[in-house]
Structure formats: C-alpha cells, structure tokens
Amino acid sequence: MDPELALSLILHGCRIAKDLEARLGDLANQPETLSNTCDDIVNIFTTAKEGLNNAHPQAPYLFHHHQPQPSQQMRTDPCLQEWLKYGGIA
C-alpha cells in the first residue's frame, strides 16, 4: 500500500474516533450504533496496518504494536470506564 494512502486511512480513522468521542454521551443508549462505529474504526486501522505490513514485508516488525509506557497510556474518563465495565452508566 502506498504510504500516503495508509496515512490517509489513519487520519480518517482518527476523525471517526474523535467524532465518536464527541457523541459518546448521546450514543450511550445505542449499543448497536456504538458497536458499528467501533467496527468501522477498527477496520480502517486494520486496513492501514495490513497495507503497511504488505508494503514492507522485509521489515514487518516496524509496524507491530508495542505496549505504551505508563506515562504514555491514555487516561480514560471514569464514566467511560464504568460504561465499558458494566455496559451502562448507573
């Protein structure tokens, strides 16, 4: 895959994820919509990752996921953590 196409896909996935984040409160009672949007985001990033790995088969280790250091980990809103844990906000 052309690296520019992969970058375009990644940016598109980020835009969809930001839109989801902005609408999360409105979508809390719409699990099917949330699930479909998450699937879309995952598919976009998967397509980009596979394209990058296929474009550079001699060095696939460059594109493998690495665990972020504790200082790099995103802090999740406690309400979101509760929703993810229990499937809804009490």
QUIFENCOR-V545882 format. One record per residue. N is the residue number from 1. SS is DSSP state (@ for helix, = for strand, . for the rest). PSI is psi in radians with two decimals (NA if undefined). Layout:
BEGIN
N:SS:PSI ; N:SS:PSI
END
This chain:
BEGIN
1:.:2.44 ; 2:.:2.25 ; 3:@:-0.57 ; 4:@:-0.65 ; 5:@:-0.74 ; 6:@:-0.77 ; 7:@:-0.71 ; 8:@:-0.75 ; 9:@:-0.76 ; 10:@:-0.78 ; 11:@:-0.67 ; 12:@:-0.77 ; 13:@:-0.68 ; 14:@:-0.71 ; 15:@:-0.75 ; 16:@:-0.71 ; 17:@:-0.72 ; 18:@:-0.69 ; 19:@:-0.75 ; 20:@:-0.77 ; 21:@:-0.74 ; 22:@:-0.51 ; 23:@:0.11 ; 24:@:-0.75 ; 25:@:-0.71 ; 26:@:-0.48 ; 27:@:0.04 ; 28:.:-0.54 ; 29:.:0.34 ; 30:.:1.22 ; 31:@:-0.56 ; 32:@:-0.74 ; 33:@:-0.76 ; 34:@:-0.81 ; 35:@:-0.80 ; 36:@:-0.71 ; 37:@:-0.72 ; 38:@:-0.74 ; 39:@:-0.75 ; 40:@:-0.80 ; 41:@:-0.82 ; 42:@:-0.78 ; 43:@:-0.69 ; 44:@:-0.85 ; 45:@:-0.64 ; 46:@:-0.76 ; 47:@:-0.78 ; 48:@:-0.80 ; 49:@:-0.81 ; 50:@:-0.70 ; 51:@:-0.72 ; 52:@:-0.75 ; 53:@:-0.67 ; 54:@:-0.52 ; 55:@:-0.43 ; 56:.:1.08 ; 57:@:-0.37 ; 58:@:-0.26 ; 59:@:0.96 ; 60:@:-0.38 ; 61:@:-0.35 ; 62:@:-0.41 ; 63:@:0.16 ; 64:.:2.61 ; 65:.:2.45 ; 66:.:2.66 ; 67:.:2.24 ; 68:.:2.62 ; 69:.:2.71 ; 70:@:-0.64 ; 71:@:-0.32 ; 72:@:-0.28 ; 73:.:2.40 ; 74:.:2.43 ; 75:.:2.21 ; 76:.:2.40 ; 77:.:2.33 ; 78:@:-0.61 ; 79:@:-0.70 ; 80:@:-0.72 ; 81:@:-0.76 ; 82:@:-0.75 ; 83:@:-0.77 ; 84:@:-0.64 ; 85:@:-0.73 ; 86:@:-0.05 ; 87:.:0.27 ; 88:.:2.87 ; 89:.:2.24 ; 90:.:NA
END
